[in-house]
Amino acid sequence: MRNKSTIGEYLAFLSIKYEVDPDQLFQALISAWENRMSKCENLLIACRKKIRDKTIFLITRGHKVVAQFPIPNNFLLEETNPIARSRNTDLIQRYLVKKTNRGPRSLHIADLRSGMKRINLRAEVLEIPKPKSVFTRFGNYAAVTNALIADETGDIKLCLWNEQISSISEGDIIQIENARASIFRGEQQLRIGRNGKLSVIENTESNICR
């Protein structure tokens, strides 16, 4: 991916692949730039060499070399995190969709895009509107509502049917497994398929998104 991407996109790709927060990765690069070495989760970052207006970094995990590449010094001096910004580019979003659809993966709400499948997600239930009764294509009536859930990166509607609605309460911390993201009436939402799972992790109120 490195040859097709900007340095910001490449670092965004690494943050996703190795499940590292982009803000932590950016700060770790700056720390290594200033102090020669730093650690970010399970990654060790070393400043190998400074050449004029760029610095060569080596990133390892255990005994494995993850990457070695030059970063322009002005990239490290940016006031806003260029790695976090790069996670919203088309290249990274296409990678996220492709990666997620290959297998279940824990994501944040801000990373979700329509078309993603097999999504694992942890969030807080903010609101559960009163269910509506709808006539389904199977010829029967069902209760449905779109609950509002959120994590530290944003919020999204979660489509719930029948007994799913009563299985959770406002304030619960829930774990969603094998869901898919879609657009319904112009609004992005999560749907839990036949092979998906919805479970409550905590019943107490949380500050996850406050």
WOSUL-V479483 format. One record per helix or strand. SS is the DSSP state (a for helix, b for strand). FROM is the first residue (numbers start at 1). LEN is the number of residues. Records with the same first field share a line. If there is no record, write none. Layout:
SS->FROM-LEN  FROM-LEN
//
This chain:
a->2-3  7-11  22-14  73-4  82-5  90-13  109-3  163-4
b->37-4  43-9  54-8  64-9  105-2  119-9  132-4  141-11  154-8  173-12  187-16
//
